[in-house]
């Protein structure tokens, strides 16, 4: 997992809780990296999981809720850091339907060794979008948080529903626009 995800997570923890909490969860998780992350480095995703679990224990907030909150936060940071990704994009459906061909293609230019999840479009019309998410790291809650952040960014009335995909271990995300 790219270090930028770690640095953004620790930044969110500091902003939402405190710098002491960052130190505490790193101490609790005791990651092999020592908790020193660079944005361009690559680290085992298990280190992120351990820190989220440590944060959950210290705050009493469920792990899925923390990961979804981080996804929303991360989307906002992507908006600030990569404004070109949003040039000419005016809706949640337009942005999310371009994840593979536009966003992930650009991410791979910046970070050629990035191991990205896969988002396949199963249905797309003006009112509904269905995406199939697959990743060996199973960060479905993060994907959901990123999608919620996207919906918030475009200020749209969209209901997001998630279900397990039978047989392939993926998750299906159903987005429905309400007018």
SULWODA-V80085 format. One line per field, one symbol per residue. phi: phi as a letter, one per 40 degrees, with the letter a starting at -180 (. if undefined). psi: psi as a letter, one per 30 degrees, with the letter a starting at -180 (. if undefined). burial: # if it has 24 or more other C-alpha atoms within 12 Angstrom, else .. A space follows every 50 residues. Layout:
phi: ???
psi: ???
burial: ???
This chain:
phi: .ccdccccccccccccbicccdcccccccfcdcggbbbdccbbccdccdc ccccccccbgccddccccccdccccdccdccbcccbcgbbadcccccbdc cbccccccccbdccbccbbbccaaadbbbbbbbbaccfbdccdccccccc dcdcfbcbcbbbacccgbgcbbbbbbcbb
psi: kkfeeeeeeeeeeeefdleeeeeeeeeefhkffggjkleflklkfeeeee eeeeeeeffgkkeeeeeeeeeeeeeeeeeefiffffkgkgleeeeefgee fdeeeeefeeifgkjllkjkkfkjlffkkkkkkkkffhheeeeeeeeeee eeeghljkkkkklkkkeggakkkkkkkk.
burial: #############.......######..#.#...#.#....##.#.#### ######.#....##.##############.....##....#########. ..##..#......#.######......#######....############ #.##...#.###.......########..
